[in-house]
Amino acid sequence: MSWLWHTLPPHLQFWLSLLWVLYLIVLAGWIALQKREPIATLSWLLSLALLPIVGLLVYHFLGPQRIRRQRLKRLRSRARLDATAMAGSSADCSMLMRLAQACSSYAPSSAARVQLLVDGCATYAALLEAIASAREHVHVEYYIFESDRTGTRLRDALIERAAAGVQVRLLMDAVGSAYTYESFLAPLRAAGAQIAFFHRFRWRRLWRPKMNLRNHRKIVIVDGRIGFTGGINITDREDESLRADAFHDLHLRMEGEAVRWLQLAFVEDWVYSNPKVLKTPSTDGFWPPTAAGPIRAQVLPAGPDSPWETIHRTMLAAIDGASARIWLSTPYFVPSDAARMALTSAALRGVDVCLLVPARSDSLLVTVIGRSYYDELQAAGVRIYEYPRMLHMKALLVDEQVAILGSSNFDNRSFRLNFELCVLFEDAGVAADLARILAADIELAEPVPIPRPLGLPGSLFEAVARLLSPLL
């Protein structure tokens, strides 16, 4: 292209050079004001420097991380909720839970019963059973809600409850559920259900896009008493009874005080996505009285509307405090520098650190980037296993008491861009149940050999792919 540049008149070369310099100044200032990690800032600058105008558009839609106005809006919506939902104290809880409360303002709580649900078949059966028992309301929030057989079964269950007079509210992410068409939702609306989309595209808001800030949460609340959350979406791809290659995943069913905090997370998201607020004269029925249960639990919401990265910080604090074991399952492993340091430091001090990931996730790029960290982890003593199917389970087990389950992957997108939700348990029973599930999965997985037979092309491919990790 240099020959083409030299054919241009000198005055045109001057003005084009000046415009390019001005473009770099504007782009650099815009990116710097986001106050990202320096490596991420430099990566964006280098990636977009050679894309005049186009680079500005790319960063406009995909780059900005914080949504300050939306944060204020969400805080205002919280202030309108029943104050009893905000009750809670950190006076008698662990330092880990105190940290989580300081980051999220969600207090430590408890659960009367917790059931871990492995894979979609068991999860969907439990969901349908709980929904059928609803007498007052059913609140449903998903990243992906597809109009396939699984989605139709759940939709029809919601239609039946709505027709019976139960308040049904369905919130879906506008990108994750982009192919959930109005024709599929129309019968549900006709039955009286309320439906909203999170960050739905609007032409009038093109100047302030939020398409890269997704709601990745999975929440179901039945009558304020039964709550579900975890990693499983509503799709045939997660039902092993329908597909041999279904995702391997984990969900949980919970009863007790902690369900109130799941309810609060849903209502905040609902009010934020639907400014006309709740079509009901009162939210009193959302917070039925519950007694404290024996299982210590704390709901962990996180998203770009908060600077504290609640799930990221809580996970790293748990890892730093480990004395015996750290077992981590994640479909997408793109650790921050702090997370990489925490895992390797734990392994170096003698903690049993085990990482379980899919042999190949549904994103080849993320798979390759994740593998670029293997050598350092294995050198520190981390055991790494690759699961034969698409592993979609997001779980962290620390020692004999701490378990963190939910929607958050172990990557920058989940920690910093997505709206995510996990639950922290400090309970030997829940930890033991999770340990049994992870141990069975590790038995089915293949250990990553040391050294890995990559060769120069494979090593180079991983190294180059890793340069993109700050942009994900």
QUIQUI-V662851 format. One record per pair of residues at least 4 apart in sequence whose ideal C-beta (glycine too) atoms are under 7 Angstrom apart, sorted by the first residue. I is the first residue (numbers start at 0). J is the second residue. Records with the same first field share a line. If there is no record, write none. Layout:
I->J ; J
This chain:
0->4
1->5
2->6
4->12
7->11 ; 12
9->13
10->14
11->15
12->16
13->17
14->18
15->19
16->20
17->21
18->22
19->23 ; 51
20->24
21->25
22->26 ; 51
23->27 ; 48
24->28
25->29
26->30 ; 44 ; 47 ; 54 ; 55 ; 58
27->31 ; 44
28->32
29->58
30->40 ; 43 ; 44 ; 58 ; 62
31->40
33->63 ; 64
35->39 ; 40 ; 64
36->469
37->41
38->42 ; 469
39->43 ; 469
40->44
41->45
42->46 ; 469 ; 470
43->47 ; 58 ; 62 ; 470
44->48
46->470
47->54 ; 57 ; 58
50->54 ; 57
52->56
53->57
54->58
55->59
56->60
57->61
58->62
59->208
60->208 ; 210 ; 211
61->211
64->303 ; 415 ; 416
65->303
66->70 ; 209 ; 212 ; 303 ; 304
67->71
68->72
69->73 ; 304
70->74 ; 304
71->75
72->76 ; 271
73->77 ; 267 ; 271 ; 304
74->78
76->267 ; 270 ; 271
77->267
80->84 ; 263 ; 266 ; 282
81->282 ; 283 ; 285 ; 286
83->286
84->259 ; 262 ; 263 ; 286
87->106 ; 107 ; 108
88->106
89->96 ; 97 ; 100 ; 106 ; 107
92->96 ; 97 ; 107
93->425
94->98
95->99 ; 313 ; 316 ; 317 ; 320
96->100 ; 107 ; 297 ; 423
97->101
98->102 ; 312 ; 313 ; 316
99->103 ; 297 ; 299 ; 309 ; 313 ; 423
100->104 ; 105 ; 106 ; 107
102->307 ; 309 ; 312
103->299 ; 300 ; 309
105->260 ; 297 ; 298 ; 299 ; 300
107->295 ; 297
108->256 ; 257 ; 260 ; 296 ; 297
109->255 ; 256 ; 257 ; 291 ; 292 ; 294 ; 295 ; 296
110->253 ; 254 ; 255 ; 256 ; 257 ; 292 ; 294 ; 296
111->254 ; 255 ; 292
112->254 ; 255
113->251 ; 253 ; 294 ; 424 ; 429
114->251 ; 252
115->249 ; 251 ; 432 ; 433 ; 436
116->121 ; 122 ; 125 ; 250 ; 251 ; 252
117->121 ; 249 ; 436
118->122 ; 239 ; 247 ; 248
119->123 ; 231 ; 237 ; 238 ; 239 ; 245 ; 248
120->124 ; 238 ; 239 ; 240
121->125
122->126 ; 231 ; 250
123->127 ; 149 ; 238
124->128
125->129 ; 252
126->130 ; 153 ; 219 ; 227
127->131 ; 152 ; 156
128->132
129->221 ; 225
130->137 ; 156 ; 157 ; 160 ; 221
131->156
132->221
133->137 ; 160 ; 165 ; 221 ; 222
134->165 ; 222
135->165 ; 166 ; 222 ; 284
136->165 ; 166 ; 222 ; 284
137->157 ; 160 ; 165 ; 167 ; 221
138->168 ; 219 ; 220 ; 265
139->157 ; 168 ; 169 ; 219
140->170 ; 216 ; 218 ; 265 ; 268
141->171 ; 176 ; 217 ; 232 ; 233
142->172 ; 175 ; 213 ; 214 ; 215 ; 216 ; 217 ; 232
143->175 ; 176 ; 232 ; 233 ; 234
144->150 ; 171 ; 176 ; 179 ; 233
145->150 ; 178 ; 179 ; 233 ; 234
146->150 ; 151 ; 179 ; 180 ; 183
147->151 ; 234 ; 235
148->152 ; 235 ; 241
149->153 ; 233 ; 234 ; 235 ; 238
150->154 ; 233 ; 234
151->155
152->156
153->157 ; 233
154->158 ; 187
155->159
156->160
157->161 ; 167 ; 169 ; 187 ; 192
158->162 ; 186 ; 187 ; 190
159->163
160->165 ; 167
161->165 ; 167 ; 187 ; 190 ; 191 ; 192
162->190
166->279
167->192
168->193 ; 269
169->187 ; 192 ; 194
170->195 ; 197 ; 268 ; 269 ; 272
171->176 ; 179 ; 196 ; 197
172->176 ; 197 ; 213 ; 214
173->177 ; 196 ; 197 ; 198 ; 199 ; 200
174->210 ; 213
175->213
179->183 ; 184
181->185
184->188 ; 194
185->189
186->190
187->192 ; 194
188->192 ; 194
193->278
195->269 ; 272 ; 273
196->272
197->214 ; 268 ; 272
198->209 ; 210 ; 212
200->210
204->208
211->416
212->303 ; 416
213->417 ; 418
214->268 ; 418
215->406 ; 413 ; 417 ; 418 ; 419
216->406 ; 418 ; 419 ; 420
217->228 ; 229 ; 230 ; 231 ; 232 ; 406
218->228 ; 261 ; 264 ; 265 ; 420
219->226 ; 227
220->226 ; 258 ; 261 ; 262 ; 265
221->225
223->258 ; 259 ; 262 ; 284 ; 285 ; 286 ; 287
224->254 ; 258 ; 287
225->252 ; 254 ; 258
226->253 ; 258 ; 261
227->250 ; 251 ; 252
228->251 ; 261 ; 405 ; 420 ; 422
229->249 ; 250 ; 251 ; 404 ; 405
230->248 ; 249 ; 250 ; 391 ; 392 ; 393 ; 406
231->237 ; 248 ; 250
232->237
235->241 ; 242
236->242 ; 245 ; 246
237->245 ; 246 ; 248
238->242 ; 245
239->245
241->245
244->388
246->389 ; 391
247->386 ; 388 ; 389 ; 390 ; 391 ; 392
248->391 ; 392
249->392 ; 394 ; 404 ; 436
251->404 ; 422
253->257 ; 258
254->258
255->289 ; 292
256->289 ; 291 ; 292
257->261 ; 296 ; 298 ; 422
258->262
259->263 ; 286 ; 289
260->264 ; 298
261->265 ; 298
262->266 ; 285 ; 286
263->267
264->268 ; 298 ; 300 ; 420
265->269
266->270 ; 285
267->271
268->272
269->273 ; 277
270->276 ; 277
277->282
294->424 ; 426 ; 429
295->424 ; 425 ; 426
296->422 ; 423 ; 424
297->423
298->420 ; 422
299->309 ; 310 ; 313 ; 420 ; 421 ; 422 ; 423
300->309 ; 420
301->305 ; 308 ; 309 ; 310 ; 407 ; 419
302->417 ; 418 ; 419
303->415 ; 416
305->309
307->312
308->312 ; 414 ; 415
309->313
310->314 ; 407 ; 414 ; 419 ; 421
311->315 ; 414
312->316
313->317 ; 403 ; 423
314->318 ; 395 ; 403
315->319 ; 337 ; 338 ; 341
316->320
317->321 ; 395 ; 397 ; 401 ; 403
318->325 ; 341 ; 342 ; 345 ; 397
319->341
321->325 ; 345 ; 350 ; 397 ; 398
322->350 ; 398
323->350 ; 351 ; 398
324->350 ; 351 ; 398
325->345 ; 350 ; 352 ; 397
326->353 ; 396 ; 437
327->354 ; 355 ; 395 ; 409
328->355 ; 390 ; 392 ; 393 ; 394 ; 437
329->356 ; 393 ; 408 ; 409
330->357 ; 360 ; 390 ; 391 ; 408
331->360 ; 362 ; 365 ; 369 ; 408 ; 409 ; 410
332->354 ; 356 ; 369 ; 409 ; 410
333->365 ; 368 ; 369 ; 410 ; 411 ; 468 ; 471
334->338 ; 339 ; 342 ; 372 ; 409
335->339 ; 411 ; 414
336->340
337->341
338->342 ; 409
339->343 ; 372
340->344
341->345
342->346 ; 352 ; 376 ; 381
343->347 ; 375 ; 376 ; 379 ; 381
344->348
345->350 ; 352
346->350 ; 352 ; 379 ; 380 ; 381
347->379 ; 380
352->380 ; 381 ; 382
353->382 ; 384 ; 441
354->376 ; 381 ; 383
355->384 ; 386 ; 390 ; 437 ; 440 ; 441 ; 444
356->369 ; 385 ; 390
357->385 ; 386 ; 389 ; 390
358->385 ; 386 ; 387 ; 445
359->366
360->365 ; 366 ; 389
361->389
362->366
363->367
364->368 ; 464
365->369
366->370
367->371 ; 460 ; 461 ; 464
368->464 ; 465 ; 467 ; 468
370->461
371->461 ; 462 ; 464 ; 465
372->376
373->377 ; 383 ; 447 ; 451
374->378
375->379
376->381 ; 383
377->381 ; 383 ; 449
382->446
383->447
384->441 ; 444 ; 445 ; 446 ; 447
385->444 ; 445 ; 447
386->390 ; 440 ; 443 ; 444
387->443
393->405 ; 406 ; 407 ; 408
394->404 ; 433 ; 437
395->403
396->402 ; 430 ; 433 ; 434 ; 437
397->401
399->427 ; 430
400->425 ; 426 ; 427 ; 430
401->425 ; 430
402->424 ; 429 ; 430 ; 433
403->421 ; 423
404->421 ; 422
405->419 ; 420 ; 421 ; 422
406->419 ; 420 ; 421
407->413 ; 419 ; 421
408->413
410->414 ; 471
411->415 ; 471
412->416 ; 417 ; 471
413->417 ; 419
424->429
426->430
427->431
428->432
429->433
430->434
431->435
432->436
433->437
434->438
435->439
436->440
437->441
438->442
439->443
440->444
447->451
453->457 ; 458
454->458
455->459
456->460
457->461
458->462
459->463
460->464
461->465
467->471
